[in-house]
């Protein structure tokens, strides 16, 4: 295929998913707007939002890259079946996603205390991050696998799909589950 053929192929595959990502980002912004009401109740909450969303992209973008490479190399079949390579990648990503969620809560709490700002209780911030992290991780893993496998079976290059899928699912469900976690922590404490 020529350089222009490669360019148009990538462009044709990427534009629809990028438009969906744009809509997803706007939706996530609307959810963030509704979270602003909880900022007074949980000081430090807004500090965690960009870090939480960025780490979803980092952790699950790496998972998507592993899946994409495995599909290209024929090491991972594009279906839900037992595959040790895929299982190990998914478990590692899940553990990293949960672990980094806890770390975000702790570091936010320590940093805000160190600079003298008001901050919610440590267990509140960690609880919000842990609940959000677990739920978002489950959705990202299964959503990423489902969409990459479906795209691959239809002839799409998974490398063109991973980034927009991870950011869109991470933003939408990250914000929704953070809103849910805030509500749950408010009820429990």
VMD Tcl script that builds the backbone (N, CA, C; Angstrom):
set m [mol new atoms 567]
animate dup $m
set s [atomselect $m all]
$s set {name element resname resid chain x y z} {
  {N N UNK 1 A 0.842 -1.169 0.000}
  {CA C UNK 1 A 0.000 0.000 0.000}
  {C C UNK 1 A 0.892 1.237 0.000}
  {N N UNK 2 A 0.488 2.278 -0.695}
  {CA C UNK 2 A 1.273 3.504 -0.779}
  {C C UNK 2 A 1.169 4.295 0.525}
  {N N UNK 3 A 2.012 5.309 0.631}
  {CA C UNK 3 A 1.995 6.170 1.811}
  {C C UNK 3 A 0.619 6.826 1.946}
  {N N UNK 4 A 0.080 7.324 0.829}
  {CA C UNK 4 A -1.237 7.960 0.870}
  {C C UNK 4 A -2.325 6.943 1.199}
  {N N UNK 5 A -2.173 5.737 0.711}
  {CA C UNK 5 A -3.134 4.688 1.039}
  {C C UNK 5 A -3.129 4.372 2.525}
  {N N UNK 6 A -1.919 4.298 3.107}
  {CA C UNK 6 A -1.799 4.082 4.551}
  {C C UNK 6 A -2.431 5.236 5.320}
  {N N UNK 7 A -2.137 6.457 4.871}
  {CA C UNK 7 A -2.673 7.647 5.534}
  {C C UNK 7 A -4.202 7.617 5.536}
  {N N UNK 8 A -4.807 7.389 4.389}
  {CA C UNK 8 A -6.266 7.404 4.293}
  {C C UNK 8 A -6.891 6.236 5.048}
  {N N UNK 9 A -6.208 5.124 5.098}
  {CA C UNK 9 A -6.711 3.987 5.854}
  {C C UNK 9 A -6.770 4.318 7.350}
  {N N UNK 10 A -5.686 4.874 7.857}
  {CA C UNK 10 A -5.640 5.262 9.273}
  {C C UNK 10 A -6.682 6.340 9.551}
  {N N UNK 11 A -6.754 7.328 8.686}
  {CA C UNK 11 A -7.689 8.438 8.836}
  {C C UNK 11 A -9.133 7.928 8.825}
  {N N UNK 12 A -9.456 7.057 7.896}
  {CA C UNK 12 A -10.810 6.504 7.767}
  {C C UNK 12 A -11.202 5.707 9.015}
  {N N UNK 13 A -10.264 4.985 9.585}
  {CA C UNK 13 A -10.544 4.192 10.783}
  {C C UNK 13 A -10.612 5.060 12.040}
  {N N UNK 14 A -9.802 6.114 12.092}
  {CA C UNK 14 A -9.686 6.901 13.318}
  {C C UNK 14 A -10.780 7.956 13.474}
  {N N UNK 15 A -11.216 8.576 12.399}
  {CA C UNK 15 A -12.160 9.693 12.506}
  {C C UNK 15 A -13.467 9.311 13.205}
  {N N UNK 16 A -14.135 8.221 12.842}
  {CA C UNK 16 A -15.394 7.914 13.544}
  {C C UNK 16 A -15.207 7.711 15.050}
  {N N UNK 17 A -14.167 7.002 15.438}
  {CA C UNK 17 A -13.949 6.758 16.861}
  {C C UNK 17 A -13.547 8.038 17.580}
  {N N UNK 18 A -12.835 8.932 16.897}
  {CA C UNK 18 A -12.474 10.209 17.505}
  {C C UNK 18 A -13.705 11.096 17.708}
  {N N UNK 19 A -14.652 11.040 16.792}
  {CA C UNK 19 A -15.897 11.794 16.956}
  {C C UNK 19 A -16.707 11.249 18.133}
  {N N UNK 20 A -16.721 9.935 18.277}
  {CA C UNK 20 A -17.386 9.328 19.436}
  {C C UNK 20 A -16.664 9.752 20.716}
  {N N UNK 21 A -15.327 9.799 20.671}
  {CA C UNK 21 A -14.543 10.219 21.830}
  {C C UNK 21 A -14.856 11.667 22.205}
  {N N UNK 22 A -15.067 12.506 21.223}
  {CA C UNK 22 A -15.425 13.897 21.474}
  {C C UNK 22 A -16.741 13.975 22.250}
  {N N UNK 23 A -17.731 13.223 21.798}
  {CA C UNK 23 A -19.010 13.178 22.505}
  {C C UNK 23 A -18.859 12.623 23.912}
  {N N UNK 24 A -18.043 11.593 24.048}
  {CA C UNK 24 A -17.803 11.011 25.367}
  {C C UNK 24 A -17.130 11.991 26.307}
  {N N UNK 25 A -16.186 12.765 25.786}
  {CA C UNK 25 A -15.510 13.773 26.606}
  {C C UNK 25 A -16.463 14.859 27.074}
  {N N UNK 26 A -17.368 15.270 26.196}
  {CA C UNK 26 A -18.369 16.265 26.582}
  {C C UNK 26 A -19.294 15.715 27.667}
  {N N UNK 27 A -19.697 14.453 27.517}
  {CA C UNK 27 A -20.543 13.818 28.533}
  {C C UNK 27 A -19.812 13.759 29.873}
  {N N UNK 28 A -18.529 13.377 29.843}
  {CA C UNK 28 A -17.740 13.311 31.078}
  {C C UNK 28 A -17.655 14.686 31.732}
  {N N UNK 29 A -17.571 15.739 30.926}
  {CA C UNK 29 A -17.566 17.103 31.460}
  {C C UNK 29 A -18.869 17.448 32.158}
  {N N UNK 30 A -19.976 16.987 31.601}
  {CA C UNK 30 A -21.275 17.214 32.244}
  {C C UNK 30 A -21.349 16.497 33.596}
  {N N UNK 31 A -20.816 15.297 33.652}
  {CA C UNK 31 A -20.794 14.568 34.920}
  {C C UNK 31 A -19.898 15.297 35.919}
  {N N UNK 32 A -18.763 15.801 35.442}
  {CA C UNK 32 A -17.864 16.565 36.321}
  {C C UNK 32 A -18.589 17.772 36.899}
  {N N UNK 33 A -19.388 18.419 36.096}
  {CA C UNK 33 A -20.161 19.568 36.571}
  {C C UNK 33 A -21.039 19.184 37.762}
  {N N UNK 34 A -21.626 17.990 37.712}
  {CA C UNK 34 A -22.480 17.560 38.821}
  {C C UNK 34 A -21.656 17.149 40.048}
  {N N UNK 35 A -20.405 16.804 39.851}
  {CA C UNK 35 A -19.529 16.444 40.975}
  {C C UNK 35 A -19.117 17.695 41.760}
  {N N UNK 36 A -19.140 18.838 41.111}
  {CA C UNK 36 A -18.688 20.065 41.765}
  {C C UNK 36 A -19.451 20.359 43.060}
  {N N UNK 37 A -20.675 19.880 43.156}
  {CA C UNK 37 A -21.455 20.072 44.383}
  {C C UNK 37 A -20.794 19.380 45.576}
  {N N UNK 38 A -20.051 18.327 45.336}
  {CA C UNK 38 A -19.437 17.555 46.413}
  {C C UNK 38 A -18.070 18.076 46.819}
  {N N UNK 39 A -17.570 19.091 46.131}
  {CA C UNK 39 A -16.220 19.586 46.411}
  {C C UNK 39 A -16.119 20.167 47.814}
  {N N UNK 40 A -17.158 20.850 48.262}
  {CA C UNK 40 A -17.117 21.407 49.612}
  {C C UNK 40 A -17.122 20.302 50.665}
  {N N UNK 41 A -17.861 19.230 50.400}
  {CA C UNK 41 A -17.946 18.113 51.343}
  {C C UNK 41 A -16.636 17.323 51.389}
  {N N UNK 42 A -15.986 17.187 50.232}
  {CA C UNK 42 A -14.739 16.427 50.137}
  {C C UNK 42 A -13.636 17.299 49.545}
  {N N UNK 43 A -13.038 18.207 50.345}
  {CA C UNK 43 A -11.945 19.025 49.808}
  {C C UNK 43 A -10.810 18.130 49.286}
  {N N UNK 44 A -10.296 18.446 48.141}
  {CA C UNK 44 A -9.245 17.647 47.506}
  {C C UNK 44 A -9.771 16.794 46.372}
  {N N UNK 45 A -11.087 16.716 46.263}
  {CA C UNK 45 A -11.710 15.876 45.243}
  {C C UNK 45 A -11.292 16.292 43.831}
  {N N UNK 46 A -11.329 17.583 43.548}
  {CA C UNK 46 A -10.980 18.044 42.197}
  {C C UNK 46 A -9.512 17.822 41.864}
  {N N UNK 47 A -8.670 17.781 42.881}
  {CA C UNK 47 A -7.245 17.518 42.643}
  {C C UNK 47 A -7.062 16.108 42.093}
  {N N UNK 48 A -7.920 15.190 42.534}
  {CA C UNK 48 A -7.781 13.789 42.136}
  {C C UNK 48 A -8.335 13.497 40.732}
  {N N UNK 49 A -9.279 14.298 40.255}
  {CA C UNK 49 A -9.967 13.983 38.997}
  {C C UNK 49 A -9.008 13.851 37.810}
  {N N UNK 50 A -8.171 14.863 37.512}
  {CA C UNK 50 A -7.299 14.700 36.334}
  {C C UNK 50 A -6.287 13.572 36.478}
  {N N UNK 51 A -5.806 13.361 37.703}
  {CA C UNK 51 A -4.840 12.278 37.932}
  {C C UNK 51 A -5.517 10.929 37.722}
  {N N UNK 52 A -6.724 10.793 38.246}
  {CA C UNK 52 A -7.483 9.552 38.096}
  {C C UNK 52 A -7.729 9.244 36.623}
  {N N UNK 53 A -8.202 10.237 35.872}
  {CA C UNK 53 A -8.494 9.998 34.454}
  {C C UNK 53 A -7.222 9.708 33.663}
  {N N UNK 54 A -6.151 10.407 33.978}
  {CA C UNK 54 A -4.884 10.176 33.256}
  {C C UNK 54 A -4.343 8.777 33.525}
  {N N UNK 55 A -4.433 8.320 34.770}
  {CA C UNK 55 A -3.900 6.991 35.067}
  {C C UNK 55 A -4.745 5.894 34.447}
  {N N UNK 56 A -6.043 6.124 34.280}
  {CA C UNK 56 A -6.873 5.136 33.557}
  {C C UNK 56 A -6.303 4.972 32.142}
  {N N UNK 57 A -6.017 6.097 31.493}
  {CA C UNK 57 A -5.459 6.040 30.142}
  {C C UNK 57 A -4.109 5.365 30.099}
  {N N UNK 58 A -3.267 5.649 31.089}
  {CA C UNK 58 A -1.930 5.057 31.106}
  {C C UNK 58 A -1.974 3.545 31.315}
  {N N UNK 59 A -2.718 3.110 32.322}
  {CA C UNK 59 A -2.762 1.686 32.650}
  {C C UNK 59 A -3.452 0.890 31.544}
  {N N UNK 60 A -4.610 1.352 31.116}
  {CA C UNK 60 A -5.388 0.565 30.155}
  {C C UNK 60 A -4.970 0.826 28.709}
  {N N UNK 61 A -4.277 1.928 28.469}
  {CA C UNK 61 A -3.648 2.122 27.162}
  {C C UNK 61 A -2.547 1.093 26.949}
  {N N UNK 62 A -1.793 0.820 28.022}
  {CA C UNK 62 A -0.753 -0.216 27.944}
  {C C UNK 62 A -1.383 -1.586 27.704}
  {N N UNK 63 A -2.500 -1.862 28.375}
  {CA C UNK 63 A -3.200 -3.133 28.139}
  {C C UNK 63 A -3.655 -3.223 26.686}
  {N N UNK 64 A -4.229 -2.143 26.180}
  {CA C UNK 64 A -4.662 -2.123 24.785}
  {C C UNK 64 A -3.512 -2.343 23.820}
  {N N UNK 65 A -2.355 -1.778 24.135}
  {CA C UNK 65 A -1.173 -1.990 23.300}
  {C C UNK 65 A -0.731 -3.447 23.300}
  {N N UNK 66 A -0.790 -4.083 24.479}
  {CA C UNK 66 A -0.435 -5.508 24.556}
  {C C UNK 66 A -1.411 -6.361 23.753}
  {N N UNK 67 A -2.691 -6.044 23.882}
  {CA C UNK 67 A -3.705 -6.792 23.134}
  {C C UNK 67 A -3.496 -6.603 21.642}
  {N N UNK 68 A -3.275 -5.370 21.231}
  {CA C UNK 68 A -3.063 -5.072 19.818}
  {C C UNK 68 A -1.853 -5.820 19.272}
  {N N UNK 69 A -0.747 -5.782 20.013}
  {CA C UNK 69 A 0.453 -6.507 19.564}
  {C C UNK 69 A 0.189 -8.006 19.500}
  {N N UNK 70 A -0.501 -8.524 20.507}
  {CA C UNK 70 A -0.827 -9.952 20.515}
  {C C UNK 70 A -1.709 -10.351 19.346}
  {N N UNK 71 A -2.660 -9.499 18.984}
  {CA C UNK 71 A -3.517 -9.779 17.827}
  {C C UNK 71 A -2.694 -9.775 16.531}
  {N N UNK 72 A -1.842 -8.756 16.369}
  {CA C UNK 72 A -1.009 -8.664 15.164}
  {C C UNK 72 A -0.060 -9.856 15.030}
  {N N UNK 73 A 0.452 -10.342 16.148}
  {CA C UNK 73 A 1.412 -11.438 16.125}
  {C C UNK 73 A 0.748 -12.809 16.139}
  {N N UNK 74 A -0.570 -12.836 16.277}
  {CA C UNK 74 A -1.293 -14.095 16.326}
  {C C UNK 74 A -1.178 -14.816 17.661}
  {N N UNK 75 A -0.731 -14.110 18.694}
  {CA C UNK 75 A -0.570 -14.706 20.021}
  {C C UNK 75 A -1.860 -14.646 20.841}
  {N N UNK 76 A -2.731 -13.721 20.476}
  {CA C UNK 76 A -4.021 -13.571 21.158}
  {C C UNK 76 A -5.108 -13.671 20.094}
  {N N UNK 77 A -6.020 -14.626 20.232}
  {CA C UNK 77 A -7.133 -14.707 19.276}
  {C C UNK 77 A -8.170 -13.622 19.587}
  {N N UNK 78 A -8.864 -13.097 18.580}
  {CA C UNK 78 A -9.831 -12.006 18.811}
  {C C UNK 78 A -11.171 -12.508 19.352}
  {N N UNK 79 A -11.106 -13.243 20.440}
  {CA C UNK 79 A -12.336 -13.756 21.053}
  {C C UNK 79 A -12.100 -13.995 22.530}
  {N N UNK 80 A -13.194 -14.092 23.247}
  {CA C UNK 80 A -13.117 -14.343 24.682}
  {C C UNK 80 A -12.947 -15.848 24.908}
  {N N UNK 81 A -11.718 -16.251 25.053}
  {CA C UNK 81 A -11.403 -17.640 25.390}
  {C C UNK 81 A -10.168 -17.614 26.278}
  {N N UNK 82 A -9.944 -18.681 26.985}
  {CA C UNK 82 A -8.798 -18.720 27.900}
  {C C UNK 82 A -7.502 -18.605 27.109}
  {N N UNK 83 A -6.728 -17.608 27.484}
  {CA C UNK 83 A -5.432 -17.371 26.874}
  {C C UNK 83 A -4.545 -16.802 27.982}
  {N N UNK 84 A -3.495 -17.541 28.338}
  {CA C UNK 84 A -2.653 -17.132 29.465}
  {C C UNK 84 A -2.025 -15.763 29.252}
  {N N UNK 85 A -1.604 -15.466 28.050}
  {CA C UNK 85 A -0.984 -14.165 27.751}
  {C C UNK 85 A -1.992 -13.034 28.012}
  {N N UNK 86 A -3.214 -13.213 27.526}
  {CA C UNK 86 A -4.253 -12.208 27.715}
  {C C UNK 86 A -4.643 -12.115 29.195}
  {N N UNK 87 A -4.808 -13.239 29.840}
  {CA C UNK 87 A -5.189 -13.263 31.255}
  {C C UNK 87 A -4.154 -12.556 32.119}
  {N N UNK 88 A -2.875 -12.813 31.874}
  {CA C UNK 88 A -1.817 -12.155 32.638}
  {C C UNK 88 A -1.821 -10.642 32.421}
  {N N UNK 89 A -2.027 -10.213 31.180}
  {CA C UNK 89 A -2.069 -8.773 30.884}
  {C C UNK 89 A -3.256 -8.118 31.579}
  {N N UNK 90 A -4.405 -8.791 31.546}
  {CA C UNK 90 A -5.612 -8.249 32.179}
  {C C UNK 90 A -5.431 -8.167 33.692}
  {N N UNK 91 A -4.917 -9.236 34.312}
  {CA C UNK 91 A -4.710 -9.231 35.767}
  {C C UNK 91 A -3.709 -8.161 36.196}
  {N N UNK 92 A -2.626 -8.033 35.449}
  {CA C UNK 92 A -1.628 -7.009 35.778}
  {C C UNK 92 A -2.230 -5.612 35.674}
  {N N UNK 93 A -3.015 -5.386 34.641}
  {CA C UNK 93 A -3.644 -4.080 34.477}
  {C C UNK 93 A -4.653 -3.811 35.575}
  {N N UNK 94 A -5.431 -4.817 35.936}
  {CA C UNK 94 A -6.427 -4.654 36.991}
  {C C UNK 94 A -5.750 -4.308 38.321}
  {N N UNK 95 A -4.703 -5.039 38.658}
  {CA C UNK 95 A -3.977 -4.783 39.908}
  {C C UNK 95 A -3.340 -3.392 39.876}
  {N N UNK 96 A -2.738 -3.022 38.748}
  {CA C UNK 96 A -2.152 -1.683 38.623}
  {C C UNK 96 A -3.216 -0.598 38.748}
  {N N UNK 97 A -4.369 -0.812 38.105}
  {CA C UNK 97 A -5.444 0.172 38.156}
  {C C UNK 97 A -5.959 0.387 39.569}
  {N N UNK 98 A -6.132 -0.703 40.320}
  {CA C UNK 98 A -6.609 -0.606 41.699}
  {C C UNK 98 A -5.525 0.015 42.581}
  {N N UNK 99 A -4.305 -0.458 42.429}
  {CA C UNK 99 A -3.207 0.067 43.243}
  {C C UNK 99 A -2.993 1.554 43.043}
  {N N UNK 100 A -3.006 1.996 41.803}
  {CA C UNK 100 A -2.764 3.419 41.545}
  {C C UNK 100 A -3.924 4.266 42.044}
  {N N UNK 101 A -5.128 3.701 42.072}
  {CA C UNK 101 A -6.280 4.439 42.609}
  {C C UNK 101 A -6.077 4.736 44.098}
  {N N UNK 102 A -5.601 3.749 44.829}
  {CA C UNK 102 A -5.333 3.945 46.263}
  {C C UNK 102 A -4.213 4.964 46.451}
  {N N UNK 103 A -3.173 4.844 45.646}
  {CA C UNK 103 A -2.039 5.771 45.732}
  {C C UNK 103 A -2.489 7.205 45.453}
  {N N UNK 104 A -3.396 7.396 44.500}
  {CA C UNK 104 A -3.898 8.743 44.192}
  {C C UNK 104 A -4.550 9.353 45.426}
  {N N UNK 105 A -5.398 8.584 46.107}
  {CA C UNK 105 A -6.050 9.094 47.309}
  {C C UNK 105 A -5.054 9.469 48.397}
  {N N UNK 106 A -4.082 8.604 48.620}
  {CA C UNK 106 A -3.083 8.847 49.682}
  {C C UNK 106 A -2.206 10.043 49.335}
  {N N UNK 107 A -1.685 10.093 48.121}
  {CA C UNK 107 A -0.784 11.191 47.739}
  {C C UNK 107 A -1.522 12.526 47.722}
  {N N UNK 108 A -2.759 12.531 47.263}
  {CA C UNK 108 A -3.543 13.770 47.289}
  {C C UNK 108 A -3.693 14.261 48.725}
  {N N UNK 109 A -4.033 13.360 49.623}
  {CA C UNK 109 A -4.219 13.722 51.023}
  {C C UNK 109 A -2.922 14.274 51.619}
  {N N UNK 110 A -1.809 13.579 51.397}
  {CA C UNK 110 A -0.515 14.014 51.928}
  {C C UNK 110 A -0.106 15.359 51.334}
  {N N UNK 111 A -0.259 15.511 50.018}
  {CA C UNK 111 A 0.157 16.746 49.349}
  {C C UNK 111 A -0.649 17.942 49.838}
  {N N UNK 112 A -1.956 17.779 49.970}
  {CA C UNK 112 A -2.784 18.894 50.420}
  {C C UNK 112 A -2.516 19.251 51.881}
  {N N UNK 113 A -2.246 18.243 52.709}
  {CA C UNK 113 A -1.844 18.527 54.092}
  {C C UNK 113 A -0.513 19.279 54.120}
  {N N UNK 114 A 0.418 18.852 53.289}
  {CA C UNK 114 A 1.755 19.460 53.269}
  {C C UNK 114 A 1.711 20.927 52.855}
  {N N UNK 115 A 0.803 21.288 51.962}
  {CA C UNK 115 A 0.743 22.695 51.538}
  {C C UNK 115 A -0.270 23.506 52.356}
  {N N UNK 116 A -0.902 22.848 53.324}
  {CA C UNK 116 A -1.781 23.556 54.240}
  {C C UNK 116 A -3.197 23.804 53.744}
  {N N UNK 117 A -3.631 23.074 52.747}
  {CA C UNK 117 A -4.997 23.241 52.245}
  {C C UNK 117 A -5.951 22.339 53.022}
  {N N UNK 118 A -7.213 22.711 52.989}
  {CA C UNK 118 A -8.228 21.833 53.569}
  {C C UNK 118 A -8.282 20.553 52.749}
  {N N UNK 119 A -8.494 19.442 53.429}
  {CA C UNK 119 A -8.558 18.158 52.738}
  {C C UNK 119 A -9.517 17.238 53.491}
  {N N UNK 120 A -10.234 16.446 52.752}
  {CA C UNK 120 A -11.131 15.455 53.345}
  {C C UNK 120 A -10.308 14.414 54.101}
  {N N UNK 121 A -10.985 13.591 54.855}
  {CA C UNK 121 A -10.300 12.524 55.587}
  {C C UNK 121 A -9.658 11.541 54.612}
  {N N UNK 122 A -8.557 10.963 55.030}
  {CA C UNK 122 A -7.831 10.010 54.191}
  {C C UNK 122 A -8.731 8.864 53.744}
  {N N UNK 123 A -9.494 8.280 54.668}
  {CA C UNK 123 A -10.351 7.149 54.305}
  {C C UNK 123 A -11.433 7.549 53.302}
  {N N UNK 124 A -11.862 8.818 53.322}
  {CA C UNK 124 A -12.862 9.272 52.346}
  {C C UNK 124 A -12.262 9.350 50.940}
  {N N UNK 125 A -11.090 9.965 50.842}
  {CA C UNK 125 A -10.454 10.085 49.521}
  {C C UNK 125 A -10.064 8.719 48.967}
  {N N UNK 126 A -9.488 7.881 49.817}
  {CA C UNK 126 A -9.094 6.540 49.369}
  {C C UNK 126 A -10.337 5.719 49.020}
  {N N UNK 127 A -11.387 5.850 49.809}
  {CA C UNK 127 A -12.628 5.126 49.520}
  {C C UNK 127 A -13.217 5.525 48.177}
  {N N UNK 128 A -13.259 6.823 47.891}
  {CA C UNK 128 A -13.772 7.300 46.604}
  {C C UNK 128 A -12.927 6.757 45.461}
  {N N UNK 129 A -11.615 6.832 45.625}
  {CA C UNK 129 A -10.727 6.358 44.557}
  {C C UNK 129 A -10.804 4.845 44.384}
  {N N UNK 130 A -10.897 4.112 45.492}
  {CA C UNK 130 A -10.939 2.652 45.412}
  {C C UNK 130 A -12.216 2.182 44.715}
  {N N UNK 131 A -13.345 2.715 45.118}
  {CA C UNK 131 A -14.613 2.333 44.490}
  {C C UNK 131 A -14.606 2.702 43.011}
  {N N UNK 132 A -14.210 3.929 42.711}
  {CA C UNK 132 A -14.139 4.380 41.313}
  {C C UNK 132 A -13.167 3.523 40.510}
  {N N UNK 133 A -12.019 3.227 41.112}
  {CA C UNK 133 A -10.990 2.456 40.422}
  {C C UNK 133 A -11.419 1.044 40.087}
  {N N UNK 134 A -12.054 0.364 41.044}
  {CA C UNK 134 A -12.490 -1.015 40.809}
  {C C UNK 134 A -13.544 -1.054 39.704}
  {N N UNK 135 A -14.555 -0.213 39.833}
  {CA C UNK 135 A -15.644 -0.232 38.848}
  {C C UNK 135 A -15.167 0.174 37.451}
  {N N UNK 136 A -14.351 1.220 37.399}
  {CA C UNK 136 A -13.832 1.663 36.101}
  {C C UNK 136 A -12.927 0.611 35.482}
  {N N UNK 137 A -12.131 -0.056 36.294}
  {CA C UNK 137 A -11.233 -1.088 35.783}
  {C C UNK 137 A -12.008 -2.221 35.127}
  {N N UNK 138 A -13.079 -2.660 35.767}
  {CA C UNK 138 A -13.887 -3.752 35.205}
  {C C UNK 138 A -14.467 -3.337 33.858}
  {N N UNK 139 A -15.043 -2.142 33.797}
  {CA C UNK 139 A -15.647 -1.674 32.539}
  {C C UNK 139 A -14.582 -1.488 31.463}
  {N N UNK 140 A -13.448 -0.909 31.830}
  {CA C UNK 140 A -12.394 -0.684 30.836}
  {C C UNK 140 A -11.841 -1.994 30.288}
  {N N UNK 141 A -11.636 -2.961 31.137}
  {CA C UNK 141 A -11.099 -4.238 30.666}
  {C C UNK 141 A -12.058 -4.893 29.679}
  {N N UNK 142 A -13.314 -5.068 30.099}
  {CA C UNK 142 A -14.258 -5.755 29.217}
  {C C UNK 142 A -14.643 -4.914 28.011}
  {N N UNK 143 A -14.796 -3.605 28.202}
  {CA C UNK 143 A -15.114 -2.731 27.068}
  {C C UNK 143 A -13.994 -2.685 26.054}
  {N N UNK 144 A -12.770 -2.594 26.534}
  {CA C UNK 144 A -11.610 -2.563 25.645}
  {C C UNK 144 A -11.496 -3.862 24.860}
  {N N UNK 145 A -11.600 -4.988 25.550}
  {CA C UNK 145 A -11.523 -6.277 24.864}
  {C C UNK 145 A -12.633 -6.421 23.827}
  {N N UNK 146 A -13.848 -6.104 24.213}
  {CA C UNK 146 A -14.991 -6.240 23.313}
  {C C UNK 146 A -14.833 -5.381 22.067}
  {N N UNK 147 A -14.488 -4.113 22.246}
  {CA C UNK 147 A -14.387 -3.203 21.101}
  {C C UNK 147 A -13.169 -3.496 20.223}
  {N N UNK 148 A -12.047 -3.850 20.836}
  {CA C UNK 148 A -10.865 -4.173 20.025}
  {C C UNK 148 A -11.094 -5.468 19.246}
  {N N UNK 149 A -11.643 -6.487 19.890}
  {CA C UNK 149 A -11.913 -7.746 19.190}
  {C C UNK 149 A -12.907 -7.532 18.056}
  {N N UNK 150 A -13.969 -6.785 18.323}
  {CA C UNK 150 A -14.981 -6.534 17.286}
  {C C UNK 150 A -14.375 -5.757 16.125}
  {N N UNK 151 A -13.591 -4.734 16.422}
  {CA C UNK 151 A -12.948 -3.951 15.364}
  {C C UNK 151 A -11.974 -4.777 14.556}
  {N N UNK 152 A -11.184 -5.600 15.238}
  {CA C UNK 152 A -10.192 -6.441 14.567}
  {C C UNK 152 A -10.872 -7.432 13.620}
  {N N UNK 153 A -11.979 -8.023 14.083}
  {CA C UNK 153 A -12.715 -8.975 13.238}
  {C C UNK 153 A -13.296 -8.298 12.002}
  {N N UNK 154 A -13.548 -7.000 12.097}
  {CA C UNK 154 A -14.095 -6.253 10.958}
  {C C UNK 154 A -13.004 -5.622 10.094}
  {N N UNK 155 A -11.747 -5.936 10.413}
  {CA C UNK 155 A -10.644 -5.467 9.582}
  {C C UNK 155 A -9.999 -4.163 10.028}
  {N N UNK 156 A -10.379 -3.652 11.179}
  {CA C UNK 156 A -9.762 -2.423 11.681}
  {C C UNK 156 A -8.449 -2.754 12.375}
  {N N UNK 157 A -7.491 -1.846 12.260}
  {CA C UNK 157 A -6.217 -1.991 12.954}
  {C C UNK 157 A -6.429 -1.609 14.415}
  {N N UNK 158 A -6.222 -2.527 15.351}
  {CA C UNK 158 A -6.464 -2.202 16.762}
  {C C UNK 158 A -5.589 -1.059 17.279}
  {N N UNK 159 A -4.446 -0.829 16.652}
  {CA C UNK 159 A -3.597 0.284 17.070}
  {C C UNK 159 A -4.306 1.625 16.885}
  {N N UNK 160 A -5.189 1.707 15.893}
  {CA C UNK 160 A -5.937 2.939 15.654}
  {C C UNK 160 A -7.114 3.094 16.610}
  {N N UNK 161 A -7.503 2.022 17.267}
  {CA C UNK 161 A -8.682 2.040 18.130}
  {C C UNK 161 A -8.360 2.200 19.611}
  {N N UNK 162 A -7.205 1.700 20.031}
  {CA C UNK 162 A -6.878 1.623 21.463}
  {C C UNK 162 A -6.961 2.984 22.156}
  {N N UNK 163 A -6.268 3.971 21.648}
  {CA C UNK 163 A -6.221 5.281 22.312}
  {C C UNK 163 A -7.593 5.900 22.509}
  {N N UNK 164 A -8.348 6.085 21.429}
  {CA C UNK 164 A -9.677 6.691 21.606}
  {C C UNK 164 A -10.620 5.855 22.461}
  {N N UNK 165 A -10.553 4.537 22.351}
  {CA C UNK 165 A -11.438 3.686 23.166}
  {C C UNK 165 A -11.099 3.848 24.643}
  {N N UNK 166 A -9.827 3.780 24.983}
  {CA C UNK 166 A -9.417 3.872 26.384}
  {C C UNK 166 A -9.782 5.236 26.962}
  {N N UNK 167 A -9.487 6.306 26.237}
  {CA C UNK 167 A -9.781 7.624 26.791}
  {C C UNK 167 A -11.283 7.859 26.912}
  {N N UNK 168 A -12.039 7.420 25.930}
  {CA C UNK 168 A -13.484 7.637 25.981}
  {C C UNK 168 A -14.131 6.826 27.098}
  {N N UNK 169 A -13.854 5.527 27.130}
  {CA C UNK 169 A -14.424 4.701 28.198}
  {C C UNK 169 A -13.934 5.167 29.569}
  {N N UNK 170 A -12.649 5.502 29.667}
  {CA C UNK 170 A -12.088 5.954 30.940}
  {C C UNK 170 A -12.713 7.254 31.416}
  {N N UNK 171 A -12.902 8.214 30.503}
  {CA C UNK 171 A -13.512 9.487 30.889}
  {C C UNK 171 A -14.975 9.316 31.294}
  {N N UNK 172 A -15.738 8.638 30.454}
  {CA C UNK 172 A -17.170 8.488 30.730}
  {C C UNK 172 A -17.397 7.692 32.012}
  {N N UNK 173 A -16.858 6.491 32.059}
  {CA C UNK 173 A -17.127 5.638 33.213}
  {C C UNK 173 A -16.334 6.069 34.443}
  {N N UNK 174 A -15.159 6.653 34.229}
  {CA C UNK 174 A -14.405 7.175 35.368}
  {C C UNK 174 A -15.197 8.243 36.104}
  {N N UNK 175 A -15.791 9.171 35.358}
  {CA C UNK 175 A -16.573 10.230 35.989}
  {C C UNK 175 A -17.873 9.690 36.574}
  {N N UNK 176 A -18.553 8.804 35.851}
  {CA C UNK 176 A -19.801 8.233 36.377}
  {C C UNK 176 A -19.552 7.457 37.669}
  {N N UNK 177 A -18.513 6.635 37.661}
  {CA C UNK 177 A -18.231 5.843 38.853}
  {C C UNK 177 A -17.672 6.695 39.989}
  {N N UNK 178 A -17.008 7.793 39.657}
  {CA C UNK 178 A -16.557 8.694 40.705}
  {C C UNK 178 A -17.776 9.363 41.364}
  {N N UNK 179 A -18.738 9.759 40.556}
  {CA C UNK 179 A -19.974 10.330 41.090}
  {C C UNK 179 A -20.688 9.308 41.980}
  {N N UNK 180 A -20.748 8.070 41.514}
  {CA C UNK 180 A -21.348 7.000 42.314}
  {C C UNK 180 A -20.575 6.796 43.619}
  {N N UNK 181 A -19.251 6.767 43.542}
  {CA C UNK 181 A -18.416 6.545 44.728}
  {C C UNK 181 A -18.585 7.672 45.737}
  {N N UNK 182 A -18.684 8.894 45.241}
  {CA C UNK 182 A -18.894 10.037 46.138}
  {C C UNK 182 A -20.217 9.870 46.883}
  {N N UNK 183 A -21.256 9.513 46.137}
  {CA C UNK 183 A -22.577 9.311 46.748}
  {C C UNK 183 A -22.529 8.189 47.779}
  {N N UNK 184 A -21.846 7.116 47.450}
  {CA C UNK 184 A -21.750 5.976 48.361}
  {C C UNK 184 A -20.973 6.331 49.627}
  {N N UNK 185 A -19.855 7.014 49.461}
  {CA C UNK 185 A -19.050 7.410 50.621}
  {C C UNK 185 A -19.821 8.396 51.484}
  {N N UNK 186 A -20.585 9.312 50.882}
  {CA C UNK 186 A -21.410 10.249 51.663}
  {C C UNK 186 A -22.409 9.498 52.529}
  {N N UNK 187 A -22.997 8.439 51.984}
  {CA C UNK 187 A -23.983 7.666 52.725}
  {C C UNK 187 A -23.321 6.858 53.841}
  {N N UNK 188 A -22.156 6.305 53.561}
  {CA C UNK 188 A -21.492 5.424 54.528}
  {C C UNK 188 A -20.823 6.149 55.683}
  {N N UNK 189 A -20.416 7.406 55.466}
  {CA C UNK 189 A -19.701 8.131 56.557}
  {C C UNK 189 A -20.555 9.207 57.168}
}
mol reanalyze $m
mol bondsrecalc $m
mol representation Tube
mol addrep $m
